[in-house]
Amino acid sequence: MTDESDFILRLKDPKSKEAAFRELLQLYKERLYWHIRKIVISHDDADDVLQNTFIKVYRSIDKFKGESKLFSWLYRIATNESITHINKNAKRLQISNEEQKTNAINNLTADVYFEGDEIQIKLQKAIASLPEKQQIVFNMKYFDEIKYKDMADILETSEGALKASYHIAVKKIETYLTSD
């Protein structure tokens, strides 16, 4: 990819938008898929949310002001779309978001796209037991290795709050994994 500001100009230019968007898809679809998948758990749901994310990006690219990195903006949209998806599913099924997550975790072993073993399922259950913000912060830091500064842009909060959330999440996960 060329300089990010040039790339953004190509995304906004009607003449180069299609080609630039295809490039954007290639660059970010896998990373965003796994980010979304860690939030919504199910492969099929992750695919739906990823598609909605890129539709929103395509329609909204002209509104992107460049106040954050492009990837931060993409992650923010993907995170918000994931949370919206969970909320809609929970409302449709008339259950809480926590019950929605628990159901998704319990269905992991039936998911043909999940290749984990018992410890990975236990880790997913531990993560699912966290409050939503701690789940997202833990996943972004532990799995995606996103820096706190970038996370602060994505989640629109302070680095200090993120560090505290991550620390608390790690302690809760350790406790969960060592119990039983």
C-alpha positions, -999 to 999 in steps of 0.1 A, spaced: 0 0 0 12 35 -8 11 63 17 -21 62 36 -33 96 27 -29 88 -10 -47 56 -5 -76 74 12 -78 99 -17 -80 69 -41 -108 54 -19 -127 87 -21 -122 94 -59 -150 80 -79 -126 70 -107 -103 49 -85 -128 39 -57 -136 4 -69 -99 -7 -74 -89 10 -41 -117 -7 -23 -107 -41 -36 -72 -34 -23 -87 -24 11 -106 -57 12 -75 -76 5 -55 -57 31 -80 -59 60 -107 -86 54 -88 -114 73 -77 -93 102 -112 -78 106 -129 -112 102 -109 -126 132 -115 -94 152 -152 -98 146 -152 -135 151 -137 -131 186 -167 -108 194 -196 -127 178 -180 -162 181 -199 -178 152 -183 -181 117 -216 -174 99 -223 -143 121 -187 -131 116 -192 -133 79 -224 -114 80 -209 -87 103 -178 -85 81 -199 -79 50 -219 -52 69 -187 -36 80 -173 -33 45 -207 -20 32 -207 7 58 -170 15 50 -178 17 13 -208 40 19 -190 62 45 -155 65 32 -162 101 20 -170 110 57 -136 97 69 -118 128 81 -84 111 87 -83 121 124 -73 85 131 -55 58 112 -76 41 85 -72 7 103 -85 23 136 -116 36 118 -121 2 102 -118 -16 136 -141 9 152 -168 2 126 -162 -36 128 -164 -35 166 -196 -14 166 -212 -36 139 -203 -67 160 -219 -52 191 -250 -42 172 -252 -77 157 -251 -93 192 -277 -69 205 -301 -75 176 -297 -113 180 -303 -112 217 -333 -89 212 -347 -112 185 -343 -143 206 -355 -123 237 -324 -132 257 -297 -112 273 -264 -104 255 -246 -127 280 -270 -156 272 -264 -149 235 -226 -152 241 -230 -183 262 -251 -200 235 -225 -191 209 -197 -205 230 -217 -237 237 -222 -241 199 -185 -237 191 -178 -275 191 -205 -279 164 -189 -251 143 -171 -268 114 -148 -238 112 -136 -241 148 -105 -262 152 -99 -258 189 -94 -283 217 -108 -283 253 -84 -257 266 -93 -233 237 -130 -238 245 -123 -232 282 -104 -200 272 -133 -188 250 -157 -195 279 -134 -175 302 -133 -146 278 -171 -148 273 -176 -145 310 -160 -110 310 -180 -78 305 -182 -68 269 -156 -40 271 -131 -62 288 -137 -90 262 -129 -66 234 -99 -51 251 -85 -85 260 -90 -98 224 -75 -68 208 -44 -68 231 -38 -105 235 -48 -119 201 -45 -90 177 -15 -74 196 -29 -39 190 -11 -12 209 -30 7 236 -26 40 217 -43 25 186 -69 8 208 -76 41 224 -84 55 189 -105 25 180 -125 24 212 -125 61 218 -112 59 254 -80 66 273 -50 43 273 -51 42 311 -87 29 311 -77 2 285 -46 -9 305 -68 -12 336 -95 -32 317 -69 -55 302 -52 -61 336 -86 -69 352 -96 -91 323 -63 -111 326 -69 -117 363 -105 -128 358 -94 -152 330 -66 -166 352 -91 -172 380 -115 -188 356 -89 -211 341 -75 -222 374 -108 -230 390 -125 -263 385 
